[in-house]
Amino acid sequence: MLPTEMVILLAIAEAGEFGREVLARPMGDVPGEYIGHLYQSLVRRGYLRQSSSRG
C-alpha cells in the first residue's frame, strides 16, 4: 500500500464518514486528480466499497 493511500484511509477513518466528500478536503501537496485515482485503486483492491448513494 502506498503512503498516500494510507493517508486517504486515515482521513476517512478520522472523519467518521465515507465518501468523496472527505477526499474533497485539502490533503497537502496531493493533487485532486491523484486522490481520485488512489480512491478508485482502493475500491478495486477491496479496501473501500463504493455505493451509489454516497460515492
KEROTOR-929025 format. One record per residue: residue in one letter; z, y, x of N, C-alpha, C in turn. Coordinates in steps of 0.05 Angstrom, whole numbers, padded with zeros to 5 digits, always signed. Last residue first. Example, Ala and Ser with C-alpha at 12.3 -4.5 7.8 and 13.67 -1.06 7.14 Angstrom:
<atoms>
s+00142-00045+00257+00143-00021+00273+00157+00001+00258;a+00156-00114+00264+00156-00090+00246+00156-00066+00264;
</atoms>
This chain:
<atoms>
g-00057+00151-00419-00070+00151-00393-00061+00129-00375;r-00036+00150-00471-00024+00168-00451-00037+00167-00424;s-00068+00116-00504-00055+00139-00515-00044+00159-00494;s-00089+00073-00476-00108+00093-00487-00094+00118-00497;s-00059+00059-00412-00061+00057-00442-00079+00078-00452;q-00057+00022-00354-00069+00045-00367-00070+00040-00397;r-00005+00006-00310-00022-00002-00332-00032+00023-00346;l+00001-00004-00239+00004+00013-00263-00013+00001-00285;y-00008-00045-00205+00017-00031-00202+00023-00013-00226;g-00058-00072-00209-00036-00081-00225-00009-00066-00222;r-00103-00055-00184-00087-00075-00170-00062-00083-00185;r-00123-00017-00220-00139-00041-00214-00122-00063-00201;v-00082+00022-00215-00087+00008-00241-00101-00018-00236;l-00088+00039-00163-00063+00027-00171-00066+00012-00197;s-00140+00061-00167-00135+00039-00149-00109+00024-00157;q-00130+00104-00202-00147+00082-00211-00144+00057-00193;y-00097+00134-00166-00087+00125-00192-00103+00101-00202;l-00132+00146-00125-00109+00129-00120-00098+00117-00146;h-00168+00180-00153-00178+00155-00140-00155+00135-00135;g-00133+00221-00166-00146+00206-00187-00157+00179-00177;i-00121+00239-00115-00099+00229-00132-00111+00212-00154;y-00170+00259-00100-00160+00235-00086-00137+00223-00102;e-00175+00302-00134-00195+00281-00135-00184+00255-00122;g-00132+00335-00117-00132+00323-00143-00151+00300-00146;p-00109+00327-00049-00128+00338-00069-00127+00322-00095;v-00048+00336-00020-00065+00315-00031-00083+00327-00053;d-00009+00368+00001-00036+00371+00011-00056+00351+00000;g+00033+00370-00055+00029+00378-00027+00000+00381-00020;m+00021+00360-00110+00032+00339-00092+00025+00346-00063;p+00028+00391-00174+00021+00393-00145+00035+00372-00129;r+00012+00349-00231+00030+00367-00217+00023+00368-00187;a-00018+00309-00251-00030+00335-00251-00013+00356-00236;l+00014+00265-00253-00004+00267-00230-00018+00294-00229;v+00039+00271-00302+00055+00272-00277+00037+00277-00253;e-00005+00264-00335+00009+00290-00335+00026+00293-00310;r-00022+00212-00333-00036+00231-00316-00022+00258-00315;g+00037+00171-00337+00012+00183-00346+00001+00203-00326;f+00103+00166-00355+00080+00151-00344+00055+00166-00354;e+00167+00188-00334+00144+00189-00351+00122+00172-00338;g+00206+00198-00298+00213+00182-00321+00191+00181-00342;a+00200+00222-00250+00196+00239-00274+00204+00224-00299;e+00208+00180-00215+00227+00202-00216+00225+00218-00241;a+00162+00148-00225+00189+00137-00229+00210+00160-00232;i+00121+00184-00210+00122+00173-00238+00150+00163-00244;a+00134+00190-00156+00133+00214-00174+00135+00205-00203;l+00129+00138-00137+00155+00151-00137+00156+00175-00155;l+00073+00131-00143+00092+00114-00157+00120+00126-00159;i+00055+00171-00107+00048+00172-00135+00068+00155-00152;v+00077+00152-00059+00085+00178-00069+00079+00181-00099;m+00048+00105-00053+00077+00103-00057+00087+00130-00068;e-00001+00127-00043+00002+00111-00067+00032+00108-00074;t+00008+00149+00007+00003+00167-00016+00005+00152-00042;p+00014+00103+00039+00037+00121+00034+00033+00139+00011;l-00016+00044+00011-00018+00069+00026+00006+00087+00020;m+00000-00023+00017+00000+00000+00000+00000+00025+00018;
</atoms>
